[in-house]
Each structure stands twice: as C-alpha cells, then as structure tokens.
C-alpha cells in the first residue's frame, strides 16, 4: 500500500508545485516559506551531536510543545531543535520561541519533497504533537531507522474510523511509530483499534496544562483598561467560534442584555479570515460593536469582536463566564477548555465535543463545565451564573485545583525524548 502511496505522490508533486504556489499567495506567511513545502527546508545552521525534528500542526500544538522544548533545551544544550508547522498562526507562534534553532513549514507528503527535507535535516528523532500523520514521511523515517514518536497524542473515534477506511495505509503508518504517548485513554483505545501494540502505547496526559502562564493582577488590570472595561462590568466570552455558532451566541446575548443591560460579549472567531463575515453579521443584527483593533477610537459597545491573533487565552481573564466553540453545530469536535478553566471561569460548550470529550467529562463531573444546545439554554445558563457570584467563586477554586492536578506531562515527555535521543541512530 505504501508503495502505491509513494508512486501516486510522485505524480501529485508535479501538480502541487504550481497549484500550491498559487494558493500560497493568499496566505500571510506560506508564500515566504513556499520552498519549505517542497522540501527545501532550512539546513542545519550549526553542528550538533543530535537533531530533533518536532512537528506541531498549528498555534495550539506549538503552545503545547513549548514547555517540552524548553525543558529539552535545558537538558540538552547542544541539541539542534527543528520545529515545523502547518498553519500561519503556528508559524507566528513558533517564531516567538527563542530556544528553537529553526522554524519552517512542514513539507507536503510527496516523495521528492520529504526525501529532500530529510536530507537537509537528517533528524535523529522525529516527534509529532497531537495529530497530523503523514504516511510517506513516517515510512521514510522507518526505513532510515530514525524513530518517530507521537506525544500529546489525540485520535478521536471519528478520525480512527476514517483511518480504517484507508485500508492498511494508516494501520501500517501507526505501527511504524516507535511509541505513541497519548493524552487520555480514549486516544489509547483508538490506537489499539488501529492495530498498534499495547506495549507501544502509553497515556502521559496533556502538556497544554504545563504551557499555561498565569497573568498577574497587574497584567489583568492593564488588559482590562486596554479593553476599556470598568471593574464592575459583567463580561462573558465566546471563544474559538465557527460558522453558524455566532448567530446562536448573538441570539442569546440579545436576551441576556434585557436582564443584564451592561453586559459585554467578547466574541472571538476561531479563524481570522472570518472576521469580515462576523462583522457583517453583527451589522445585520444591529448590535453595537467594536473590534479589538479599533478599541482606541471606539465608543461604548455591547460586543467586542476579537480580531487579533494569539490574545484569546489572556482575554479569558476578563470574563465571568466562557463559552467554547466548534461545539454547537454538527460535526463540531470542540476546542480547548483548558485556558478558560485556568482563569477559574465556568465554561459552557455545545453537545458536539468528540475531540475534548475526555477532559469535558472529568470537568463536568466536578461541576466546572456545562453543556448547552441552543440559544435558550445558553442564555439561561449564562444568566444563572452571572447572578450567582458565590457559585462562580466556588467553581473558580475547584478549577484551579483541577488544572494543577492535570499538570506534569511536559516533564515526562522531555525525559522520554531525551532518553530516545541518547540511543544512537544506526548507520
């Protein structure tokens, strides 16, 4: 099966060069890193005994990998760390890490591109974070005797079903990994269903908990002033929303404003390219609103549209209640609950949360998160929480304990990677 995959990729490579080049014109950073996608990734800039190539799909995966990579740098000062990403947001976030040797876009999984990338990097170890599995590259690593690890691994039931539909291709791919280190037992079950040996799977937790950087009271106050919010202004935050969810959220917000006239909604679409679409919706629904980038010139508004990248995690510190998107509209999947919980907020989500079900179930059992399915339920739950500060305080204390209990995966993974790097790669 992999032979056919490589063969097909040779033909696709010819088509992808012009087509991908054209699509990169509409990306913020992909045009600058266009050659990376075709395997011309940055060559090593210094000599080192060992080289680690770590792939983090997007901004969230880069953030989760950061504490691991920082620990690795402390443990292995000479280690050459090459960090690849797939998205513009991941690229921007990765460039802020001063303990990385090189940052680039992951090559497309076509034989000539991946072969060239491996020749230029020559990794002793390849690590994938969270998700993003490339059969061609994993096969080449396997043939070079360069081990591949998955850490912070996440394989949903839906993804596992898709992989199984591909016949033996992905089953063989997962079996070529040296080890799979999963976030939770749900991912472990999915890996077993894909034919991975139990002794090659271990649940180590989620390093996103270790990536949290709590803000000081002074930093929170400066952020509140930046958003022109009074100390007693009630705020709720709808983060990482997707198409179709903003209508539901705004419907609920309109009802909430009748009971809470000073209530502010901070609305944060998941993708920046949707800001214009959400702006048009706000105008159509006749909401008074301003964008984050225009706050300096804005008058009072009931909605603040977060149109900046990388701020949402800190913005949660301004709220009393949070809603996390990609969960109200099928198929959904859900986005991270960790950031709002880290600030002690009660968190609401919709019914479609396959990607975060494990953490949602634990947090739900502790009374920290709540499921809603429509505007009426959303409005009712936000209203109940806003009018009950003592309940919110109780949730806040329990949420901080919950976050602390989940930490420690980054240290485990750094130690595992260091141990793997200590094993010499055969010639």
N, C-alpha and C positions, 0 to 999 in steps of 0.2 A: 504493500500500500504506500509506504513512504517513497519507494522508487518512482511510482506514478506521480506522487505529490511533487517531488523534485523536478521530474520531467515537465509537468504542467507549469511549474514555476518558471522554467526557462523561457517558455513561450509568453507567459504573462509579463515577464520582465521587460520584453520588447515593447509591449503596450503600455505598461505602467510608467515608463520614463516620461513620455510626453503627457499622458493623462494626469499623472500625479503632479507633474511640474505646473500644469495649468491650474489645478485645484489649489496648489500651494500659494498662488497669487492672492488668494482671498484669506490667507492665514496671517496672523500677526508675526509669527516667528518661523514658520515652516519654510518660507522662501529663503531666509538667511541660512537655514540648516538643511536646504534641499539635498545637498550631496550626501548628508548623513543617511537619508532614506535609501540611497542606492549603495550603501556600504562604505562610502568614503568618510568614515567617522574619524575624529581626531586620533592621530597616532600618539603613543606614549610620549610625554614631554620630559620624562626623567627615567633614569634607571631604577629598578626596584627588584627585590628578590621575588615578590609575589604580586599578582594583579587580580583584583576583584572587579568583575563587571556585574553591577546591580541594575535591574530594570524596574522602574516604578512608573506605572501607566500614566497617572495624572497627578494633580496637586495633592489630593488626599493621600495617595500612596507615597508621594515624596515626603510629606509631613510625617507619615507613619514610619518611614525608613530613616528619617533624620536622626532620632536618638540612637538607633542601632549603629549607623555610620559614624556618629560622633564617638561612641564608645569604642568602635573598631579603630578609629584613628588614634585614640589614647592607648589602646592595647598594642597597636602595630604602627608605629610612627612612619616606618618605611613603606608600608603598603600603598600600592597605587590603586586608587579608587576611581573607576569609570562609572558614571551614572547616566543611564539612558531613560528617556521619557517618550511619551506618545503625543501628548497634547501641549498646546501653547501655555496653559496655566501651569502644567508640570514643569515646563522649560523655565518659566519665570521663577517659580519657587525654587527649583534646583540651583539656579544661579546665585541664590542668596546664601547658599551653604558654603562657608569658607574652608571646610575640611575635605572638599572633593577636588580631585585632580582634573577631571574633565567631565563636561556635560554635553550630551548630544541626543538627537532624535534616534530612536531605535530603527534599525534598517527594516525595510519591508521584507517579508519572509519568502524571498525568492533566492534560489541557489547562488547566483553570481553575487548578489548583494550581501548575503550572510557570510559567504566564503571570504569576501574581501574584508568585511568588518572583523571577522575572527583573525585574519592575518594581521590586521593593523593593531588589534588589542591584545591578542594571544592570552586570554584570561586563564588563570589557574582555577578559578571558580566563577560560575555564573549563578546569580540569585534573582529569582522573580518574586516580587512582592504582591500579595493579594490575589491578583488574577492577571490573565494575559499570557496565553500559552501558544508558542509558535512551533509547530511540529518540525519544520525544516531545520530551524536553528538548533533545537534540542537534539535532533538526530545528528547533526554535525558535531556538536559538543560531545555527544556519546561516543562517536567514532574517534574523536581526539583524546578520549579518556579524561576530559575536563568535566568534573562533576557539576551537576545542576541541582540547586536547592529551590524549594518553594518555601517562603516564610510569610507569616501573616496570611496564610492560605485561605481562600474563600471559594468554594464551589457550591453553588445553590443546586437544589433539586432540578430546577428548570434547566440550568446550564448542563448538569450531568446528563439529562435526557437528550439534549442537543448533541453533546459529545458522543453519546452512544449511537445516535442516528448516523454518525460519520463512519460507522463500521469500526474497523480495527485501528484507524488512524490515531485517534486521541487516546485509546486504551494503550497502544504502544508508546505514545508520547509520555503519558504519565508514568508508565513503568520504566522509562529511561531516566527519570529523576533519581538522583541519589537518595534524597529524603524529601518528604512533604511535611512541613510544620504548619499545622492548621490553627485557625483562630478558635474553633469550637468543635464539638462532637458532630454537629450537622455536616460540616465540611469533611470530617473524618469518614462519615457514613457514605458520602458521595464519592470520595476517593476509593473506598472499598468496592463500591458498585462499579467503578471503572477498572477494577482488576488489580489495583495496587495492593501489594502485600502488606498485611497489618504491621509487620515489624519495620516497614519503611515509612510509617505514618506516626506522627506524634502531635498531640494538642498542646500548644505552648501559650495560647492567648493572643491578645491583640496589642501590638505595640503603639497603637494610636493613643492609648491611655497614658503611655510614657512620654508622648510628644506634647502633652498639654502644658502650656506655660501660663499659669495663673497671673492675672493682672493685679497690680497693687491698687489700693483705694485711690491713690493719687492719679494713676493711669485711667482708672474708671471715671473719675471726675473730669479729667481732661477730655475723654471721649464723649462724655455726656454734654459738656459745653460745646464741643465740636458739632454735635447733632442738635444743639440749641434746645435741649430738653431741661425743663425745670425738675428739681429734685423730687417733687411730688407728682410728676406727670406719669400716668399709667401707660405702659408700653407693652405691646405684645409683638412677637417677631415670627414671621413666616419665612423659614429659610429653605433654600435649595428647591424652590417650586418649579414645577414643569407645566407644560401646556395643558390647559383645562382646569388646573388647580386654582389659578388666580381668581377665576370667576367665583368659585366656591368660597374662597377666603374673603373676597371683597363683599360678597353677599352677607357673610357672617359679620364682617366688620361694620357694615351699614346698620345691622340690627344691634350690634354692641354699642354703637355710638348713641343710640337712644337712651341706654341705661348708663353709659359712661361717656358723657359729652366731650371730655378732654382726652379721650383715649387716642393714642398714636399707634399706627401699624407700621412697622418696618418690614417692607416686602423685598425679598432677595431671590430673584430668579436664579436657577442653577447655572444657566449659561448666559454670558454677557451679550451674545448675539441676539438674545430675545428681549433685550431692554426696550427696543423700539416697539416691539409687539405689545409688551406690557404697558408701555406709556400710552399707546393708542387705546388700550382697554380702559385705563384709568380716565382718560378724557371722555371716552364713550359713556362711561358710568357716572360721569360728573363728580368725581372725587377731587377734593382739593389735595394736591400732592406736590412734592418737590423731589428732585433726585439728590442723592448723596453728593454728587459732584457740583451741585448748584446751591448747596446749603448756605454759602456765604452771602448769596443775594436773595434768599428765599424769604417769603412771608410765612405766616403760620399755615400749617397743612395737617390734614388728618392721616396722610400716608407719606412715608419717606421711602422712595424707591432706591434700593442699594444697587448702584450701577458701577461699583468699583470691585476689583478682584482682590481676594485674599483677606477681606475685612470681617466676613461673617462671624468667624469664631469669636472675635473680640466683641462684636456688636451684640451677641447674646448677653453680655454682661449688663446691657442697658434695660433688659426686659424683666417682666414679672412672669410671663408665660411664653412658651415657644411652641411652634408647630413645625414639623419637619416634613418636607415634600417628597415627591415621587412615591406617594403612598395612597392618594385618594382615587387615582384613575388607573384602571387595569391596563397593562400588566404590572406597572409600578415596580416595586422592589425595595424602595426605601433608601434614605440617606442616613448618615451617621447621627445617632442620638447622643454621642459622647460629649460634644462641645457644649450644647445647652445644659446637659446634666452636670458638667464640670463647674458651671456657674450656679448650680443649685436650682435651676428652673424646672418646674413641672413641664413635661413635654407631651404634646399631642401628636398623633400620627393617624393616617388612614388605615384601611384594612389590608392593603397590598404591600407587605413588608418582607417578602421572602429573603432578601439579602441581609436583613438585620434582625430576623426573627429570633435568633438565639438571645441576643442582648436585650431585645424588646420584651421577651418573655420573663427574663430574670428581673428587669427593671419594673415590669408590670406587677409581678408578684410582690415587689417591695413597695408598691404604691407610688412609683415615681413617674410612670408614663401612662397615657390613657388613649384608647382608640376611639376615633370618631369617623363617621361615614358620610356625612352630608353637612350642608350649611347650618341646619338647625342644631345638630349635635355639637358642631364646632362652636357655634355661638353660645350654647348653653354651658358647655364645659369651660370655655374661657371666662364667661361671666361668673360662674361659680367660684373659680379660682381667684379671680380679681377681687371679689367681695369678701374673701376669706384669707386675710394675711397670716393668721396663725397656722392655717393648714399649709400655706406656702412655706412658712418658716420651718415647719416640721419636715416637709419634702426636701428643703434645701439641706438640712442637716443630714438626712438619710442619703441624699445624692452624693454628698462629699465622701461619706464612708464607702458608698458603693464604688466610686471612682478609685479610691485608694486600694480597695480590695482587688481590683482588676489589674493593677499595675505590676510590672516585673518582666513582661515578655521581652522587652528590648534587651535587657541584660542577658537573658537566656539565649537570645538569638545571636548576640555579639559573641558570646562564648562559643556557641556552636560553630559559627563561621570561622572564628579564629582556630578552632580545633581542626576544621576541614582544611583550612589553608596550610596548616602545619604538616599535612600529609603531602609529600612531594608528588607532583604530577608525573606519571610515567612518560618517558620519551616516545 
